[in-house]
């Protein structure tokens, strides 16, 4: 390994070392966000957004830097699975938020005497009790 390559590798290590704890923190924030949404604790949910946005900004800067390297550092490639898990957790949170919003809209429509659209309900196991096929068309 040439001296320049060794120096570059030495400089990369601390930069990439920051990515792993950031990705772990992002996953933790996604879980806290989910718990706040389940409890309908909007102040807590909003409180988490500032830190989550800071973590996302830092990861975004690291992603731009890492993908500009040739080749992309292996340490960055190794984080992709965790980052995809963070993305899935984010999509789960969005879905929960959309269901809650739909339920609130349905309740408001019922209170206003309007015909309410079908609202998703949960059975005693916490699963969707909506007839099969209606939601799956929207998620496909």
Buried (B, 14 or more C-beta within 10 A) or exposed (E): EEEEEEEEEEEBEEBBEEBEEBBBBBBBBBEBBBEBBEEEEEEBBEEBEEBBEEBBEBBEEBBEBBEEEEEEBEBBEEBEEBBEBBEEBBEBBEEBBEBBEBBEEBEEBEEEEEEBEEBBEEEEEEEBEBEEEEBEEEEE
